[in-house]
């Protein structure tokens, strides 16, 4: 079960990232967009999930040594976590949370 958790976090993170990419309130598409608070919460949820997956991957890399699969999962979860931080801060700035 422990080995599948990192795959699960990466999959959930990718799914949430794709939803945010397609329906983000920051995009200028004329179609449906998520409400700002929903997008912020999804960004935070995705960040927490991918950081948990990255933490478990770090533990696996330290335990097993640097192998391809745990290192790839670590890099994937870290990149998604950075993406969610960037997306969340962009949404927050757009909503006026970082303004004067």
C-alpha atoms as an extended CHARMM CRD file, in Angstrom:
* protein
*
       100  EXT
         1         1  UNK       CA              0.0000000000        0.0000000000        0.0000000000  PROA      1               0.0000000000
         2         2  UNK       CA              2.7980000000        2.4280000000        0.8140000000  PROA      2               0.0000000000
         3         3  UNK       CA              4.2560000000        2.2010000000       -2.6810000000  PROA      3               0.0000000000
         4         4  UNK       CA              0.9330000000        3.0350000000       -4.2930000000  PROA      4               0.0000000000
         5         5  UNK       CA              0.3570000000        6.1550000000       -2.1650000000  PROA      5               0.0000000000
         6         6  UNK       CA              2.9230000000        8.1660000000       -4.1050000000  PROA      6               0.0000000000
         7         7  UNK       CA              1.3510000000        7.1270000000       -7.3930000000  PROA      7               0.0000000000
         8         8  UNK       CA             -2.0620000000        8.0230000000       -6.0140000000  PROA      8               0.0000000000
         9         9  UNK       CA             -0.9270000000       11.4740000000       -4.8700000000  PROA      9               0.0000000000
        10        10  UNK       CA              0.6890000000       12.1250000000       -8.2420000000  PROA      10              0.0000000000
        11        11  UNK       CA             -2.4860000000       11.0550000000      -10.0600000000  PROA      11              0.0000000000
        12        12  UNK       CA             -4.7690000000       13.1510000000       -7.8820000000  PROA      12              0.0000000000
        13        13  UNK       CA             -2.3990000000       16.1000000000       -8.2390000000  PROA      13              0.0000000000
        14        14  UNK       CA             -2.3790000000       15.7830000000      -12.0230000000  PROA      14              0.0000000000
        15        15  UNK       CA             -6.1670000000       15.5460000000      -12.1070000000  PROA      15              0.0000000000
        16        16  UNK       CA             -6.6200000000       18.6480000000       -9.9450000000  PROA      16              0.0000000000
        17        17  UNK       CA             -3.9610000000       20.5170000000      -11.9570000000  PROA      17              0.0000000000
        18        18  UNK       CA             -5.7500000000       19.7140000000      -15.2200000000  PROA      18              0.0000000000
        19        19  UNK       CA             -9.0830000000       20.9080000000      -13.8260000000  PROA      19              0.0000000000
        20        20  UNK       CA             -7.4860000000       24.1310000000      -12.6110000000  PROA      20              0.0000000000
        21        21  UNK       CA             -5.6990000000       24.6060000000      -15.9260000000  PROA      21              0.0000000000
        22        22  UNK       CA             -8.8940000000       24.1760000000      -17.9240000000  PROA      22              0.0000000000
        23        23  UNK       CA            -11.3710000000       26.0370000000      -15.7070000000  PROA      23              0.0000000000
        24        24  UNK       CA             -9.1760000000       28.6090000000      -13.9570000000  PROA      24              0.0000000000
        25        25  UNK       CA            -10.7330000000       32.0150000000      -13.2820000000  PROA      25              0.0000000000
        26        26  UNK       CA             -7.4600000000       33.5670000000      -14.4840000000  PROA      26              0.0000000000
        27        27  UNK       CA             -7.8330000000       32.2990000000      -18.0460000000  PROA      27              0.0000000000
        28        28  UNK       CA             -9.4770000000       34.5920000000      -20.5280000000  PROA      28              0.0000000000
        29        29  UNK       CA            -11.6630000000       31.9170000000      -22.0840000000  PROA      29              0.0000000000
        30        30  UNK       CA            -15.2990000000       32.7890000000      -22.6030000000  PROA      30              0.0000000000
        31        31  UNK       CA            -16.4960000000       29.4130000000      -21.3160000000  PROA      31              0.0000000000
        32        32  UNK       CA            -17.2020000000       28.1430000000      -17.8170000000  PROA      32              0.0000000000
        33        33  UNK       CA            -14.7510000000       29.0600000000      -15.0770000000  PROA      33              0.0000000000
        34        34  UNK       CA            -14.5860000000       27.9990000000      -11.4490000000  PROA      34              0.0000000000
        35        35  UNK       CA            -15.4430000000       30.4540000000       -8.6990000000  PROA      35              0.0000000000
        36        36  UNK       CA            -12.3520000000       32.0760000000       -7.1790000000  PROA      36              0.0000000000
        37        37  UNK       CA            -12.7310000000       30.4650000000       -3.7420000000  PROA      37              0.0000000000
        38        38  UNK       CA            -13.2140000000       27.0160000000       -5.2630000000  PROA      38              0.0000000000
        39        39  UNK       CA            -10.0750000000       27.4200000000       -7.3590000000  PROA      39              0.0000000000
        40        40  UNK       CA             -8.1230000000       28.5840000000       -4.2980000000  PROA      40              0.0000000000
        41        41  UNK       CA             -9.3060000000       25.5960000000       -2.2640000000  PROA      41              0.0000000000
        42        42  UNK       CA             -8.4770000000       23.1920000000       -5.0870000000  PROA      42              0.0000000000
        43        43  UNK       CA             -5.0220000000       24.7060000000       -5.3620000000  PROA      43              0.0000000000
        44        44  UNK       CA             -4.4590000000       24.3120000000       -1.6310000000  PROA      44              0.0000000000
        45        45  UNK       CA             -5.7690000000       20.7330000000       -1.6510000000  PROA      45              0.0000000000
        46        46  UNK       CA             -3.5260000000       19.8370000000       -4.5830000000  PROA      46              0.0000000000
        47        47  UNK       CA             -0.5270000000       21.3670000000       -2.8300000000  PROA      47              0.0000000000
        48        48  UNK       CA             -1.1410000000       19.4240000000        0.3820000000  PROA      48              0.0000000000
        49        49  UNK       CA             -1.6460000000       16.1310000000       -1.4620000000  PROA      49              0.0000000000
        50        50  UNK       CA              1.4750000000       16.5140000000       -3.6000000000  PROA      50              0.0000000000
        51        51  UNK       CA              3.6300000000       17.6040000000       -0.6450000000  PROA      51              0.0000000000
        52        52  UNK       CA              2.5450000000       14.4780000000        1.2180000000  PROA      52              0.0000000000
        53        53  UNK       CA              3.4920000000       12.4120000000       -1.8260000000  PROA      53              0.0000000000
        54        54  UNK       CA              6.8450000000       14.1970000000       -2.0930000000  PROA      54              0.0000000000
        55        55  UNK       CA              7.5410000000       13.5510000000        1.5810000000  PROA      55              0.0000000000
        56        56  UNK       CA              6.8340000000        9.8550000000        1.2050000000  PROA      56              0.0000000000
        57        57  UNK       CA              9.0010000000        9.7950000000       -1.9350000000  PROA      57              0.0000000000
        58        58  UNK       CA             11.8750000000       11.4510000000       -0.0430000000  PROA      58              0.0000000000
        59        59  UNK       CA             11.6020000000        8.7620000000        2.6070000000  PROA      59              0.0000000000
        60        60  UNK       CA             11.6620000000        6.0710000000       -0.0830000000  PROA      60              0.0000000000
        61        61  UNK       CA             14.6860000000        7.6130000000       -1.8050000000  PROA      61              0.0000000000
        62        62  UNK       CA             16.5610000000        7.8210000000        1.4780000000  PROA      62              0.0000000000
        63        63  UNK       CA             15.6320000000        4.2430000000        2.3440000000  PROA      63              0.0000000000
        64        64  UNK       CA             16.2690000000        2.5820000000       -1.0500000000  PROA      64              0.0000000000
        65        65  UNK       CA             18.8600000000        4.8780000000       -2.5640000000  PROA      65              0.0000000000
        66        66  UNK       CA             18.4190000000        6.8440000000       -5.7600000000  PROA      66              0.0000000000
        67        67  UNK       CA             16.4550000000        4.6700000000       -8.1560000000  PROA      67              0.0000000000
        68        68  UNK       CA             14.4730000000        5.7640000000      -11.1770000000  PROA      68              0.0000000000
        69        69  UNK       CA             10.9170000000        5.1980000000       -9.9460000000  PROA      69              0.0000000000
        70        70  UNK       CA             11.1110000000        6.8800000000       -6.5090000000  PROA      70              0.0000000000
        71        71  UNK       CA             13.1640000000        9.7560000000       -7.9440000000  PROA      71              0.0000000000
        72        72  UNK       CA             10.6670000000       10.2790000000      -10.7740000000  PROA      72              0.0000000000
        73        73  UNK       CA              7.7680000000       10.2760000000       -8.3060000000  PROA      73              0.0000000000
        74        74  UNK       CA              9.6300000000       12.7570000000       -6.1030000000  PROA      74              0.0000000000
        75        75  UNK       CA             10.3170000000       15.1060000000       -9.0000000000  PROA      75              0.0000000000
        76        76  UNK       CA              6.7330000000       14.8340000000      -10.2850000000  PROA      76              0.0000000000
        77        77  UNK       CA              5.1900000000       15.5630000000       -6.8930000000  PROA      77              0.0000000000
        78        78  UNK       CA              7.5870000000       18.4480000000       -6.2440000000  PROA      78              0.0000000000
        79        79  UNK       CA              6.8820000000       20.0420000000       -9.6250000000  PROA      79              0.0000000000
        80        80  UNK       CA              3.1540000000       19.7640000000       -9.0650000000  PROA      80              0.0000000000
        81        81  UNK       CA              3.5010000000       21.2550000000       -5.5650000000  PROA      81              0.0000000000
        82        82  UNK       CA              5.4040000000       24.2090000000       -7.0300000000  PROA      82              0.0000000000
        83        83  UNK       CA              2.7180000000       24.5760000000       -9.6930000000  PROA      83              0.0000000000
        84        84  UNK       CA             -0.0200000000       24.6360000000       -7.0650000000  PROA      84              0.0000000000
        85        85  UNK       CA              1.8740000000       27.2640000000       -5.0350000000  PROA      85              0.0000000000
        86        86  UNK       CA              2.2620000000       29.4250000000       -8.1280000000  PROA      86              0.0000000000
        87        87  UNK       CA             -1.3730000000       28.9710000000       -9.1310000000  PROA      87              0.0000000000
        88        88  UNK       CA             -2.6400000000       29.6840000000       -5.6140000000  PROA      88              0.0000000000
        89        89  UNK       CA             -0.5710000000       32.8410000000       -5.2330000000  PROA      89              0.0000000000
        90        90  UNK       CA             -1.7010000000       34.0480000000       -8.6640000000  PROA      90              0.0000000000
        91        91  UNK       CA             -5.3310000000       33.4550000000       -7.7220000000  PROA      91              0.0000000000
        92        92  UNK       CA             -4.8670000000       35.1380000000       -4.3850000000  PROA      92              0.0000000000
        93        93  UNK       CA             -3.2390000000       38.2040000000       -5.9700000000  PROA      93              0.0000000000
        94        94  UNK       CA             -6.0400000000       38.3720000000       -8.5290000000  PROA      94              0.0000000000
        95        95  UNK       CA             -8.6970000000       38.3100000000       -5.8110000000  PROA      95              0.0000000000
        96        96  UNK       CA             -7.0300000000       41.2050000000       -3.9960000000  PROA      96              0.0000000000
        97        97  UNK       CA             -5.4730000000       39.1910000000       -1.1950000000  PROA      97              0.0000000000
        98        98  UNK       CA             -1.9600000000       40.5220000000       -1.7680000000  PROA      98              0.0000000000
        99        99  UNK       CA             -2.8250000000       44.0820000000       -2.6740000000  PROA      99              0.0000000000
       100       100  UNK       CA             -2.3430000000       47.2010000000       -0.5240000000  PROA      100             0.0000000000
